[in-house]
Amino acid sequence: LRQEIDTLRSAVPPPATVPQDTATDLTGGAKEGNSPDRITALEAERALLQEALDHQAQELARLRLRPARDNSEIRSLKRNIAKLQDRIADLHASTSWRITAPLRWITLRFGRGRR
């Protein structure tokens, strides 16, 4: 999970910083170099960064749900293991298992099981 998060972080470019000389001053007036083309480019970059941020937020939400799904799957697998263990215990407790025990011992001792 940590590796996936680090991979996602490296995929998102760092936030762009606007040089001070192209920023708008506090009174709302434009400083030199703040052309409409530059503003359009900055707005486009902001939109791309917002899209990347939204994608990262969705990915984070998906990753946060993973432990719940994993825990549910683990519980299901544990139930299946318990059922299989019960079946094995029932088999070992059966009459046919007890009756065939000498045959299994002979086969393992002198037959196919010995090499």
Contacts in CASP RR format, 6 or more apart in sequence:
PFRMAT RR
TARGET T0000
AUTHOR 0000-0000-0000
METHOD contacts of the structure
MODEL  1
LRQEIDTLRSAVPPPATVPQDTATDLTGGAKEGNSPDRITALEAERALLQ
EALDHQAQELARLRLRPARDNSEIRSLKRNIAKLQDRIADLHASTSWRIT
APLRWITLRFGRGRR
1 63 0 8 1.000
1 66 0 8 1.000
4 63 0 8 1.000
5 63 0 8 1.000
8 56 0 8 1.000
8 59 0 8 1.000
12 52 0 8 1.000
12 53 0 8 1.000
12 56 0 8 1.000
13 49 0 8 1.000
13 52 0 8 1.000
15 49 0 8 1.000
16 45 0 8 1.000
16 49 0 8 1.000
18 42 0 8 1.000
21 31 0 8 1.000
21 32 0 8 1.000
21 33 0 8 1.000
22 31 0 8 1.000
22 33 0 8 1.000
22 34 0 8 1.000
22 38 0 8 1.000
23 31 0 8 1.000
23 34 0 8 1.000
24 30 0 8 1.000
24 31 0 8 1.000
24 34 0 8 1.000
25 31 0 8 1.000
91 97 0 8 1.000
107 113 0 8 1.000
108 114 0 8 1.000
END
